[in-house]
Each structure stands twice: as structure tokens, then as C-alpha cells.
Amino acid sequence: MERLASSNYKSSVDSLPNMKSDQNVITKLALAETATDAASKFNSSKWVKLNVGGKVYVTTLCTLVSKEPDSMLARMFSQDGMLPSEQDEQGAYLIDRSAHYFEPIINYLRHGQLIVDANVSLEGVLEEARFFGIYSLISQLEPQLAQISRSLDDVPLTRKDVIKALIQTPHASELRFQGVNLAGADLRKLDFRNINFKYACMQRCNLSHANLTYCCLERTDLAYANLECSQLVSVKGLCANMEGANLRGCNFEDPTGVRTNLEGVNLKGACLESSNMAAVLAGADLERCNLSGSDLQEANLRGANLKDAELTLMVTPLHMAQAIR
């Protein structure tokens, strides 16, 4: 008897995986048949009217039920679901939502493709899809909008964007463009006094005749930017990248005696012709830099690299006390 009971117990245990497998198959079949069962409760050819935000849509029950049987629209007409809303004088069911964003959703339920006109916001369609419980559409829109958001983060600001920020910021408040992408922007003749551009990308910007007095340009990327005749008084530009930049005729001299700090700046191949260089350029890379006609009398060039720099027609000659290497 004990052996027989043990044998039966072992047989029951061994059959458990098969029972679980059968249960999984049954569950999958049930899920697969959900849409068919939902649609079969109705006459698929029956037409209904929906009044969404004042606009009437005519469709079939099959369209509302077959693709998204668990959606709010399907449950409105389900025998065991929620009660339909009130009807207007034409018999259309009233739904207080935006018709502008509902139209892409009803078309999606009709043919399974999301088609959105250029004047329709995807964010608005997503909100309506969430409201109506169109989960297959939600799973399409959320990654798509996330990708668009990431792409927009890489788009440089324009002159219009910058001017808007300047106008909207009170004079007493601090305005920061720290780490902002301004590459290629036309920013000529603008007043940027006291603004923080630390770590900003300003490659190939047009900053000619701009006022950058007291700005923070620390580690700012100004490679090949045009700063001709701009005001760089008392700028903090430690380790900024100004390779190939045009700084012809720039003014660095502060009447109060505060020097522009360009320590460790990269000015390789830049043009500083006729500039007043009352600045700290210690450790700066001035290789192949055009310094012709500039005034370096007050410049601190300790440890600066002046290899192949253009030093003709200097206003005042360089002297050993400036510690050039």
C-alpha cells in the first residue's frame, strides 16, 4: 500500500509541468479569442454615431470593438460593460473630447495605421489615446515622442530664441546660457553683459560688435567664431576654445584695471590683429596666431606658446619679463 501511494504521488508530481503547460495554452487561446468574442456580441455591420466635441463621426460597432476590445469605446457598447453616454437629437452618443485629436484615433481603429496631419499635435493624440484606452496606439506614440524630444535637445538656439530670453529676463536677474547649444547662431551687435556662457557650444557664432563685457566664457567652445570688434572687457575665459576664431579689433582693456582672464585658452590659428590684449594669457596656446598690430604690453604671457605666431607691426615690443616660451 505504501509503495502504491508513493507511486501515485510521484505520478501526480510529474504531471504538474504538463498541467501548467496546458494552462498556459488555454490562457493564450483565451487572449487570442478576446477580440473575436467581443466583436461577435454585436452585429458587425451595425452603424453608430459618435458626437465628439460637436463633430459627428459615423462608424461600425466592429471598428470600435475588434481592434481594442478593452478600450472605453468598446466597453460603451459591450453588454456587460459601461453604459453608453447620452445621445443628441440625431441619436449620436455624446463624448466630451476634442474632435481635432479624435479623428486620427478613429481612423487608426478603422485601418490600423496612425496618420496624423501636420497641424495635429502628437502629444494631443497621445492624451486622447490614454483617455480612450487605446493601448496599442499608446505604445507607438510614447517612443516616437521621446525620440522627437531627444532630437529637439540637440537643435541649436537661434537669434530669435536668444533675443526673446534677453527681453524676458529682468535687468537685475542673472541670465545663464550655461551648456547651451548656440552653434552657428547670428548674435552680432547684441548686449550680453554679465551673462554666463560657461561650457556653451558657440562654434562658428557671429558675435561681431557684440558686448561680452564681464561674461563668463570658461571652457566655452568658440572655435571659428566671428568676434570681430567685440567688447571682451574683464571676460573670464579660462580654458576656452577659440581655435581659428576671428578677434580682429577686439577690446580687452578695462578702465578700472580688471584684466580679462584667458588663462589656458586655445587661440591656435586665431586672428587678434589690432586687438588691445590687456589680458592674462598665461599658458595660452597662440600657435600660428595672428597678433600683428596688436598691443600686448599689458598681457601676461607666462608659459604661453607663441610658435609661428605673427608678431609684425606690434604697437609695443614684447619683453622678457612677459616670460614667453
Buried (B, 14 or more C-beta within 10 A) or exposed (E): EEEEEEEEEEEEEEEEEEEEEEEEEEEEEEEEEEBEEBBEBBEEEEEBBBBBEEEBBEBBBBBBBBBBBBBBBBBBBBEEBEEBBEEEEEEBBBBEBBBBBBBBBBBBBBEEEBEBEEEBEBEBBBBBBBBBBBEBBBEBBEEEBEEEEEEEEEEBBBBEBBEEBEEEEEEEEEBBBEEBBBBBBBBBEBEBEBBBBBBBBBBBBBBBBBBBBBBBBBBBBBBBBBBBBBBBBBBBBBBBBBBBBBBBBBBBBBEEEEBBBBBBBBBBBBBBBBBBBBBBBBBBBBBBBBBBBBBBBBBBBBBBBBEEBBBEEBEEEBEEEBEBE
